[in-house]
Amino acid sequence: MRNIIAANWEMNFSIQEAESTAKDMVKKIKKSPADILVCASFVHLDRLSKIFKNSIIKLGAQNMHFEEKGAFTGETSPVMLKSVNCEYVILGHSERRHIFKEDDGFINKKVKSALTHGLTPILCVGETLDERNSGQAFDVVSRQIKKGFESLLDTSDVIIAYEPVWAIGTGVAADIETISEMHDFIRSMVKNSPILYGGSVKPKNAEELSQIENVDGFLVGGASLKAEDFKDIIEKFIKIRWG
Ligand code: PEP
């Protein structure tokens, strides 16, 4: 299975900060058997594409609209993303689902549009704490995947990121057993998509998390804002997987 370590910079950095962090990453991250990518704000993408051009780091966006163009004020289309050499796009991140009320049907349209335009979608799934505590975690994730993948003939070009909402940005990752169970469950549903784990991945827990079967990489938020920490996470994953 393909391995991927993706940075999600969320809504952080001025263009100057984004540039200097990206340059630092290019200097520090020279080779990796896993694919490495940075998903940044729309404002940063064009500059970053130039900085990453001759490096191993690939570029991703954090959202997009499914239409190619038109009267959708404030939105960004897949065609626009392609025009700045973007290759990946995060879709259905829990912040989009919960703060901006994106539902599974809307996210499914984006997944299909991304694939049509040659972008690799990273479909985020994950339950809230209430859903977990009421025993619905597997139903929620299963629904998000089934609906997110609806009417797709081939899912091998879609990356799944399991991000339990209660572990995102809290500093406390889900425990090994929880991650392991959910990744095995997702693997039983989807045979050929890489499954990333996201939710408080840090240099200090990266080694432990890298050992979990069916974790094909990470989606890293806060810890990806420092090139050194992101590099550290990548190196730990490589050390566990390739020795
Ligand atoms: C995220 O924003 O997708 C994320 C996983 O954040 P963090 O690593 O900070 O929990």
Boltz pocket constraint, residues with backbone or C-beta under 6 A from the ligand:
constraints:
  - pocket:
      binder: B
      contacts: [[A, 8], [A, 10], [A, 163], [A, 167], [A, 168], [A, 169], [A, 170], [A, 171], [A, 198], [A, 199], [A, 200], [A, 201], [A, 219], [A, 220], [A, 221], [A, 222], [A, 223]]
      max_distance: 6.0
